[in-house]
Amino acid sequence: MGGGIGILGAFVYAWRALRGNETDPGKLYRAQMLGETYKFAVVLGGFALVFLGYKDLAALPLFLGFVLTVVVYWMALLKTRN
């Protein structure tokens, strides 16, 4: 579930931040910030739903799944820059 929350957050970010064909730097910056805001809201909401829906949840594997998903994104970005 943690990995799913990470993937959903990344999808929402990409959907919001990368839509449109803007060339103005100010508009691009605002789109990125709005994408990050949406992503943050989705991640918080996802964790809230999981914790409310599953009372006997083991939190450590949930957070590890989320963190590993985010780390994989970072590693992929580093790999594409080289």
N, C-alpha and C positions, 0 to 999 in steps of 0.2 A: 504494500500500500504506500509505503514511503517513496518508492521509485515512481509509482503512478502519480503521486502528488507532484514530484519534481518534473516529470514529463508533461503533465497538464499545465503546470506553471510556465514551463518553457514554451509550450505551444501557444498559450495565451499571450505571452510576451511577443513572440514572433508574429502572431496574428495582428496585434495592435501596433507594434513598433514598425513593422516592415510593410504595412499596407500603404498604398498610394505610391506616387512617383515624385516625391518632393526633391527639390534641389536646393532649396533655401536652408542654410545651416541652422537657423533659429527654429524652423519648423521641424527639421530632422531631430534636433535636440529635444524639443518638446514631445515629439512622437516617441523617442527612446525613453524619456522620463515617464510618460504616460504608460508605456508598455511595462516598465519596471513596477509602477504602481499597481497595475492590474495583476501582474505576476505575484507581487507581495500579497495582495488581497486574496488571490486564488489559493496560494500556499497556506496562508493563515486559515482561510475557510476550510480547506481540505483537512488540515490537522484538527480543526475544531470538530468537523463532522466525524472524523475517525474516532476521536476521543469520546465524543458523545454517543456514537453508535456502538462502540465496542467497549464495554465496561471492564472486561478482563484482558485488556490489551497489554502486551509486552512492549513498552515504549522504546527500549533500546534497539531492537531490530527495525522498528518503524523509522527511527531517526537515522540509523545506519544506512538503510535503504535509500532514504532521501539524500543523505550526504554523499553516498557513493554515486548516485545519479548526477549530482551537481559536479562532483570531481571529474566524472567522465566527460562532461561538457567542457570543463576547463582544459583537460588534457587534449581533447579534440581541437580546441581553439589554439593551443600551443603547437600542436602538430601541424596545423594548417599554416601557421605563420613561418615555419622554417622551410 
